Amino acid sequence: MGIIVRKEDFAEIKLLLKEQKKKIILCHGVFDLVHPGHVIHFEEAKAMGDVLVVSVTAAEYVRKGPGRPYFDDDMRLKFLSAINCIDYVMLSEGYTVDDIIEAVEPDLYVKGEEYAKAEDDITGKIEEEIKLVRSHGGDIAYTTGRVFSSTKLINNALPALPPDVKEFAEGFKQRYSMEDIKNLAERMQDLKVLVVGDVIIDEYIYCNVQGLMSKDMGYSTRYKYAEQYLGGSLAVARHLAAFCDNVTLMSVVGQEENVHSRILNELSNKMRVDMVYSEVFETIVKSRYVLLNEKREEVDKIFAVNNLPTPMRIDDMALDKFKDKLKDKINQYDVVVLCDFGHGLVDREVMDIIQGQAKFLALNCQTNSSNYGKNLITKYKRADVFALDQKELGLAFSDYNQGEEELLVRLSEYFGSCGWLTQGSKGAAFVENGKLETYPAFTLKVKDTIGAGDAFFALASLAAASGASIEVSTFMGNIAGALAANIVGNKEAIEKVNVLKYANTLLNI
């Protein structure tokens, strides 16, 4: 029987084991569902030494997609502690196993044979782990027992995936493999991408609702704290930079020092910003007063305030500088990702420059409360791919005699290109050559839907620009949307490793 210990308490145990000349073996994983393959792995590992330590990745750091791990930390630790060949069990609190390696200093770090080839490791961390083990005097070893998959067993034996997602994955797997997805990710990396669009700072003001005001009909709330996130085109650029080594954002912002420092500090070092700084225009800030449902980890919006100018336009001096930059540099990029939030940056001349000179144009033209009915995607004449939501599609043609599917086909014919319709909990639809298909939402577990559509657009567009089929591009976009729906606002960008791991989860069926 294994003893569950905290890594902080293992120091004294380790000293005693070292004094007794015991050979310490370490195994690490998620171990979401312990199966015969795991038991064989542990038995082979134990045979290589005297003491077997098994560590488990804490749920907070598991990157297999929403709803994983299926079993919580306590349950997974309990599973493992019941296996006779295991001596100690502990929790790893990080995305890597570094904390456990430092605490245990194993003589051997033992992995399954599927990790023997570093290029097969989706996380790309196995070589770093081996290096750390060796720096402490240990080494790596591999077991050779039969390989099973907890993910596959959970997908097929437990209600971990909604039935429509499971059915979709079974069909998709017949046409595409995980190797196809990994190859696509490599192709994405080499594209030169220009992101153009309104910069927005999203402010979330967390509060508790106390009730209605005693003499008015408004809410009375108690302030808790506030956070600001990089939104608008900044969020899209951050998602792209997770996959691409050459991403440039071009836009106009105000002179606020706090905004400048936030942009420089929080953007990926793989990203470039080519900004015009206006003496007149204020950087757009959208403040949302929100209530955090801590039990379900969901964010409910109470009301919103913004500082958008009236009329919504940028001063001529700043906008002219922006246009000159755009004309001068747009031809240097393989892809232009246009995020038109309708807040003054993209006027008719900017549209003409981009439509006339972009080598590949991915278009997203958004409707919101400040531009309702005035920022329609049909003001554009060209898009190599496009994405919009249900409200935006309905406004594009204002035809109540046609359903969403007919309108999406009609918009595709208008542009002569492929496009996507994001449908929230229903998933996403795409159209190609007049043919329409729908994909289910890959998760119904949601923290906050703000930013999910932008993440979908970013990754689906990048995949399409890399030569992926519309099916695979939709698959990648749907994963990005599912992951982003479990991030509060635009607090974080989606990560490449998380997308690949979730793709592997869905294809492991």
N, C-alpha and C positions, 0 to 999 in steps of 0.2 A: 504493500500500500504506500502511495506517495504522500509526503507531507507537504501541505500547502504553506509556503513561506513567502514573506515579502522580500524583495530583492535587497532592501536595506538591511534585513536581518540575516542575510546569507553570508555576510563577511566573516562572522565567527565560525560558522559551519565550515566555510571554505578553508580557513586557517587550520582547523582540526583535521580536515580531510587531507590537506597538503602535508601536515606533520605525519600522518599515517601512511604517506606515500600512495594515496588512493588516486587512481586515474579517473578524472571527471569527464563525463560525456555530456554534451548539450545538444538537444533537439529543439527546434522552434517552429511554430506555425500558428495558423488560426484554429485548426482542429475543431471546426464547427460541428461536425458529426463524426464521432470516433467510429471507425470501421475496421474490418480485418486487416486491411493494408497498413493502417496505423500501428496496430498491435505487432504485426510482423516487423515493421520499421523499428519500433521501440525495442523489440527483442534482439534484433540484429545489432542495434546501436549499443545496448547494454552489454552484449557479448564482447564489444571492443574495449571495455574498461571495467571499472568497479562501481562507479556511482553514476546514475542517469538522472540528469536534470532536464525537465521539459518546461519550456516557457510558451505562453499563449499571448497573442496580440490582443490587447484590450479592444473592446468593441468600438471605441471612439476612433481607433486608428485602422480599422479594417477597411480595405478599399475595393470591395467586391460589388459595390452598388448599394442602393437603398434597400433596407430590409435585411441586410447582412451585417454581422453574423445572425443566423437564425436563433441560436442559443446565446444567452447573455454570459458575461464573464464568470459569474459564480457557478453556473451550470457547467460550463466547459472545464473550469478548474476541477470541479467535482468529478466529472467523467474521468479525467486523467488520473486523479489521485486514487481511483479505484483499481488501476491497472498494476498488477503485482511487480512488474519489472521496473517501474518508475520509482525513484527514491524521493525526488523533490519536484514540486510544481510551483511555478511563479508566474506573475502577470507582467508582461512587457508593455510599458506605457510610452509608446512612440511608434512612428511609421517604420522604423528600422529596429533591428534586434540589438543595436549598439549598447543600450543600457544594460541588457542582460549579459552580453559578452563581457562588459566591464565589470559587472558584479560577480560573475561566475568564474571568469578566466579559465575556460575549459581546456583540457588537454586535446580533446577532439570535438570539433563542431560537425555534427553528422546530419546530412541532408539525403533525400531520396535521389535515385539515379537520374530523375528528370531534371535535376539541377546541375548535372555534370557538365553540360554545355552552357556557358555563361550567356551565349546569344539567345538561348531559349527562355531566359528569365525576363519576364515582362517588366519587373520593377527596375532591372538594371543594377541591383544593389548587391548581388551575390559576391562579386569580386571585391567590393569594399568590405563586406562582412568577413571574407577570408583574410584579407589584409589585416583587419583589426584583430582577428583571432591569432594570427601569426605574430603580431606585435606583442602579444601577451604570452608567447612561447607555445601556443597550441598549433593545431593543423586541421585540415578539412578531411572528411571521409564520406563515402557514399554507401548507402545500403542498396541491395540489389533485389529486394523482394518485389512481388507483384504490385503495380501502381493502381490504386483506386482513386476516386475523386469524391470528396465530401460534397463539393458543389453539385456534381452530377446527381449524386444520391438525393440531396436535398431538393433539387429541381424536379426530380421525378417521383420522390416518395412523400414529400411534404408539400403543403400549400404555400411554398415560398414565392412562386410566380403566379400571377393571375392566369386563369385558363387561356385567355386570348393571347397573352404574351408567350406562354408555353407553346401554343399551337403555331404562332408566328415563328418562334425560334426554331422549331422542328423543320419548318419549311425553308427558312432562310439558310439553315445549316446545310441543306442539300445543294445549295448553289454557291455558297461562299464559306471559306474556312478562316480560322484565326490567323493563319499565315497570310491570307489576303489582306486582312485588316492591318497586320503589322507592316506589310510591304507598303500599304497606303500611307501609314503614318510616316514612313521613311521618305516617301515622295513629297509629302506635305512640307517636310523640313526644309527643302531647297527652294521653295517659292519665295519670290520677293513680293510682299503684300503692302499695299497702301490703303490705310483706313481713313476715310473722310467722313466727318459728321460732327454733330453738336456735342460738345463736352458738357456733361451734367455731373454735379456733385449731389449724390443722394444722401440726405440726412434722415436718420431714424431717431426719433425722440421717443424713448420708452417711458411709459407712464402707467399708472393704475387708474382705472375708471372708478370714481367714487359714487357716481350717480348723476342725476340731472341737477343743474343749478336750481336753487330754491325759488328764484324769482324769474327765471328764464327757461327756455327749452333746450339750451346747450348742455354739453357734457361738462361735468366737473371732474378734473383729473389731477392726480398727484405726480409730479415729475420724478423720474428715477435717474435716468442718465441719457446721453445722446451719443451717437456714433455717426461718422461720415464715411461714405464709400465712393469709389470712383465709378460713376455710371455713364450712361449714354455711349458714345463712341469709345470712351476709355475702357469700358467694360468689355466691349466687343474686341478691342485691340489686345487686351490682356488674355482673353480666351485664345485668340489666334497665336499669340506669342508663346503659349504653352506647347504649340506644335510646330512652330515655324521660327527659323533662326533670323529672319529678316522682315520685321514688321515695323512700319513707320506710320505714325498717326499725325494727320495734318488737320488743324482746326484753328479757331480763334477763341482766346480766353481773355479775361480781364486782368487787372494788375494786382490782384490779391496775392500777397506773399504766401499766405497759408495754403492757398490752392497750388501755387507753383511748387512749394516744398513737398506737398502731399503727392503731387504727380511724379516728381523726381524720386521720391523715397519709395513709392509703392509700385511703380511700374517695373516690369521684368527688365533685367539688364540686357536682354536680347531685343528690347524694344527701343525705338527711337521716336522722339517727339519733334515735330517741326511746326512750332506754334507761331501764330501772330498774336502779339499782345496789344490789346486795345486800351486806349486812354479813356474811352467813354463807356464801352460795353462792360457789363458785369457778368462774370462767370455765372452760369445758371445753377441755382441751388433749389432742389425740390425737397422740402421738409415734410416728412410723414410722421404723424403722431400715432404710435402703435402700442398695442397691448400684446405682451408675450405670454402665450399660454404655455407655461413651463412644463405642465404635465404631458402635453402632446407635442411640445416643441414647435408650435405653430405661431405665426405672427399675424395678428388681426389689425387692419388699418382703421383708425378712427376718423381722421380727416387729414387733408394735405394743404400745404401752403407753398407757393413758389414766388420767385422774384423776376419772372419773365417780364420783359419790357412791353409797353404798348405804344406804338405797334411793334410786333415782333420782327425786328430787323437789327442788323449790326451796322455800326457807323461806316460810312463810305471809305474812309482812309484805311481802316483795318481790313475791310472786305476786299478792297483793291489789292492790298499787299498779299492777302491770301490767294486771290485769283492769279496773281503773277507767279507765286510759288507753285501753284497747282499746274499752270501751263508749262512752266519750266521743267518740272520733275516727273509728271505723271507717266511719261513714256519710259521711265526707268524701271517700272514695276510690271510684274507678270499679271497681277490681280489688283483690281480696285474694289474694295468693300465699302459701299456707300450706305451710311446710316443716317437717313434723313428723318430727324425727329420733328421737323417743322418749326424750328425755333430761330430761324433767321439766317443760318449759315448758307443754305443751299437755295440760291435764287436762280433765275432762268439762265444767266450766263454760266454759273457754276455747273448747272445741269448740262449745258451744251458742251462745255469743256470735257466733262467726264464721259458723256455719251459719245462724243466724237473721238476721244483719244485713248480711252481705256482699252487695253488688250483683252481683258476679261472683266466683265462688270457683274458683281453680285449686288443686288439692290434690295434694300429694306426701307420702306417709306411708311412711317408710323402715324397712326391717329391717336390723339390723346385729348383730354378735356379742353386744352387751350387752343387746339387747332381743328376741332371737330368739323368734319365736312369740307375742310380747306386744304388738306394735305393728302390728296389722293394719289395712289400709285400710277394711275393712268395719265398723270401729267408728264410721265416719262414715255419715251418712244423706244427705248432700248434697254434690255437686261439679258445677260447670258444665263443667269439664274436669278430667281426672286423668292422672297418669303414674306408672308403677311398673315394676320390672324383673321378670325371669322368676321369681326366687325369691319375691319379694313376691306375685306373682300366684298362685303355687302354694300359698302359705300362706293366702291370703285365703279359699279354699274347701276346701282340703285334700281335693280330690277327684282321686284318681289314675286315675279312669275317664274323665276328660275331658282333652283336649289343651289346649295354650295358647290356640289360636284360640277354642275353645268357652268356655274360662274367661274370656277377655277380653270376648267378647260377653255372657257372663253378668254380668260386673261392670258393663258398660255399661248393661245393662238394670236392674241393681240401682240405679244412680245416675240412670238416665234421661238420660244425657249421653254425650258423646264422650270417648274416652280413648286413651292411648298405652301401648304396651308396648315398652320398650327391650330389645334383644336382642343387645347387644355387637357382635361381628363380623358377625352376621346382619343388623343394621340395626334397623329399628323397624316395629312394626305399629300400625295404628290401627283403631278401630271407630266407625261412625256409623250410627245407625238399623239396627242388626243386621248391617250390611255391614262386612266386614273386608278390609283391604288391607295389604300389606307394602311397605316401601321398603328397598332395600339399604343397607348402610353406605357412606357416601360416601368413606371412606378406610379402607384396611387398614394404613396407616402410623401407628403409635401410639408415643408416648413414655410416656404414663401415663394409665390409664383413670379414675383418681380425679378426680371432678368433671365427667366427660363427661355423665353422666346429669342432673346438676343444670343444666348449660348447656342441654341439650336441653329439659328441663322449663321453664326460664325463658323461652326464646325461643318455643317452641311455644305456651306459655300466653299470652304477650303478643300473639302473632299472632292467636290465637283470640279473645282479648278485644277485639282491634281490628276484628273482623268478618271475618277471613280464613276461607276454607274450611278444613276439616280437612286437605285435601290440601296446601294451601299452608302451613298451620301445621306440618305434619309435615316438609315440605321445609325450613322455616326451622330447626326444632328439630334436624333431622338435620345441617344445616350447622354449627350451634352445637356439637353433640356431636363432630363430626369435628375442628373447630378446637380444642376443649378437650382432646381426646385427644392433641393435640400440644403441650400446655402441661403442664409438670411441676406436679402437684398443682393448687392454686388460686393459683399464683404470680401469674397475670395474669387479668384478665377478658377475655372475647372482645370484639372491637371491631367497631363497626358497619361500618366501611369494609371490614374483612376478610370479614365475612359477605356484604356486597353484592358484593365482588369474586369471592368463591368462587361465589356464585349466578350471576354473569355467566360464570364459567368453565364451570359445568355446563350453562348454557343456550346456550353458544356451541358448538353441535355440529351 
